Amino acid sequence: MRAPSEEKSDESKDHFYEELEQVFGHFPKYHMKMLLEDFNAKVERENIFKPTIGKESLHQDSNDNGVRIVNFATSKNLVVKSTMFHHWNIHKYIWTSPDGKTHNQIHHVLTDMRWHSSVLDV
């Protein structure tokens, strides 16, 4: 499964998240859940997103896919771990434009909120 790029229609994005909902629904209830995916999602460092994404995102602005991933994570009690820990920016991005000027952090790791809390308590 791969998330549609930002330019794709809302229909194709809705279809992807409907499929993701179905897959997520088949996960065992009490096991730790972890999703690793190329979500094509840029998530901004906005205060309202901090409980879900932390403060270490590469981006100043979210794209539509970014808002969708935050909404999905929040609805499933997940956090976006790929934006939780401090790294140099060079270690955050996974895609660079052909001209070398644009960098994106669009692959993300989502985990259970309960696992996140227990790790922070240590």
C-alpha positions in Angstrom: 0.0 0.0 0.0 1.3 3.4 -0.9 -0.3 6.8 -0.1 -1.3 8.8 -3.1 0.9 11.8 -3.9 -0.3 15.3 -3.0 -1.4 16.0 -6.6 -3.9 13.0 -6.6 -7.6 13.5 -6.3 -9.4 13.6 -2.9 -11.2 10.4 -4.0 -7.9 8.5 -4.3 -6.7 9.8 -1.0 -10.0 8.9 0.7 -9.8 5.4 -0.8 -6.3 5.0 0.6 -7.3 6.0 4.1 -10.4 3.8 3.9 -8.1 0.8 3.0 -5.8 1.8 5.9 -8.8 1.9 8.3 -9.7 -1.6 7.2 -6.2 -3.0 7.6 -5.8 -1.2 11.0 -9.1 -2.7 12.1 -7.6 -6.2 11.7 -4.6 -5.5 14.0 -4.9 -7.4 17.3 -6.4 -5.2 19.9 -3.8 -5.5 22.6 -0.6 -5.7 20.6 1.6 -2.7 20.0 0.8 -1.2 16.6 3.3 0.3 14.2 2.8 1.6 10.7 5.7 2.5 8.5 4.7 4.1 5.2 5.5 6.6 2.5 2.5 8.8 3.4 3.7 11.6 1.0 2.8 13.8 4.1 4.5 17.0 5.1 3.5 17.8 8.7 4.0 21.3 10.1 5.2 22.2 13.6 2.0 23.7 14.7 1.1 23.7 18.5 -2.2 22.0 17.9 -0.3 19.0 16.3 2.4 18.7 19.0 0.7 15.9 21.1 0.6 13.8 17.9 3.7 14.8 16.1 6.1 16.4 18.6 8.1 19.4 17.6 10.8 18.0 15.3 9.1 18.1 11.9 11.2 19.4 9.0 8.3 21.4 7.6 6.8 24.8 8.4 3.5 24.0 6.5 1.4 20.9 6.2 0.1 19.6 2.9 -3.3 17.9 2.6 -1.7 14.5 3.1 0.0 15.8 6.3 -3.4 16.9 7.7 -4.8 13.5 6.8 -2.0 11.6 8.6 -2.4 13.7 11.7 -6.2 13.1 11.7 -5.7 9.4 11.2 -3.1 9.1 13.9 -5.3 11.1 16.3 -8.4 9.0 15.6 -6.4 5.8 16.3 -4.6 7.0 19.4 -1.2 6.9 17.5 1.7 9.3 17.4 4.0 10.1 14.5 7.4 9.0 15.9 9.4 10.2 12.9 8.8 13.8 14.0 9.2 13.3 17.7 13.0 13.1 18.2 15.6 15.8 17.6 17.9 15.1 14.6 19.8 17.5 12.3 17.7 18.5 9.4 20.0 16.6 7.0 18.9 13.4 8.8 15.1 14.2 8.6 14.5 14.4 4.9 14.3 11.4 2.6 13.6 13.1 -0.7 15.5 15.9 -2.4 14.4 17.6 -5.6 16.5 17.2 -8.7 17.9 20.8 -8.3 18.9 20.0 -4.7 17.0 22.9 -3.2 13.9 21.2 -1.9 13.9 18.5 0.8 10.9 16.6 2.2 10.2 14.4 5.2 7.3 12.4 3.8 7.9 8.9 5.1 6.6 8.4 8.6 6.4 5.9 11.4 3.2 5.8 13.5 3.1 3.9 16.8 0.6 3.4 19.7 0.2 6.4 22.0 0.5 4.1 25.0 3.9 2.9 23.9 5.0 6.5 23.4 3.9 7.4 26.9 5.8 4.5 28.5 9.0 5.4 26.6 8.8 9.0 27.8 8.3 8.0 31.4 11.6 6.1 31.5 
